[in-house]
Amino acid sequence: MRDVTPRRRLRLAGLILLMAGLLGMATCLLPANEPDDAATYALTDSKRARHTLERFGGKAAVLMDDFNRWFAGLWQGRQLFCTLGVLVVGIAWVCFRVARHL
């Protein structure tokens, strides 16, 4: 039986992770629907709501609200496809780099 070195294991893990991630990305892209702009508009998107938020919490509260909306948007629809792609490729790249330095 052949010895499997840690370098080979990491390369194999990176390759398996990359293939599984790409397959997962493809499966999440197929049913991804983009919501209508009219359906996504809420009362919290109005100028009055932003003004009230800034009045009570300051500019930091408005920035945090914008950040929270952006981050929540990464896990829906087509953005989920891109987010998974970046994560999978990044983690596989780390596996390959660590295997190279072993």
N, C-alpha and C positions, 0 to 999 in steps of 0.2 A: 504494500500500500504506500502511496506517495505522501510525503509530508507536505502539509499546506502551511505556507509561511504567513505571518500576519500581514505582509504586504499584499499577498495574493488575496487573502480574505477581505481586506479593505477595498481592493479594486473590485472584487466580486460584489461586495455589499454596495458599493457606489453604483455599479452597473445595474444591479437589481433594483436599487432605489430609483435610479433614473428611468428605467423602463416602466416600473410600477407607477411612478409619478406622471410620466407622459401618458400612460393609459388612463390614469385618473383624471388628468386634465382633459383628455378627449371626451371622457364620459360626462364631465361636468359642463363642457361646452355645448353639447348637443341640446339639452333641455333649457339652456339659459335664455331667458326672455328679457328683453329690455322693457322696463315699465314705461308707460306714457308719461310725458311731462306733466300733463294735467292731473294725473293720478298721484304723482309724487309730491305735488305742491301741497303744503300743509300750512296751517295757521302760524306755525313757528318759523316759517320762511319769510314772513312779512316784515316790512321795515319797522312796523310798530313793535313787533315781538323782539327784534334785534335791538331796537332803541331801549325797550324796557329792560332787556337783559344787560345791556351796557350800563344803564342807569343804576341797577342794583348790584351788579357784579364787576363793573368796570370793563376795560378793554381786554383784560386777561380772560374774563368769562366768555366774551365773544370769541376770542381766539381758541379757547378750549372747546367751545361749542362747535366751531368750524372744524377743528381737529377731530372731534368725536364723530361728526357726520362723515368726514372723509374716511376715517378708519372703519366705520361701520359699512361704508360703501364698498370697501375692498373685499368684503365677504359675500357679495351679492352679484348675480348676473355674470356678465362678461368680465368684470373686474376680478371675480373669483378665479377665472381661468388664468389671468395674468399673474395674480398673486401666487397661485399654486406653481406656476411656471418658474417664477423667480425663486421661490423657496426650494423647489425640487432641484433645480440646476445649481443653486448655491450650496445645498447640503451635499450633493454628489461631487461638486468641485472640491469641497473640503475633504471628503473621503479620498479623492484621488490625490490631492496635495499631501495629505498625511501619509498615504501609502508610498508616495514618491520619496518622502524624506525618511522612511524607515530603512 
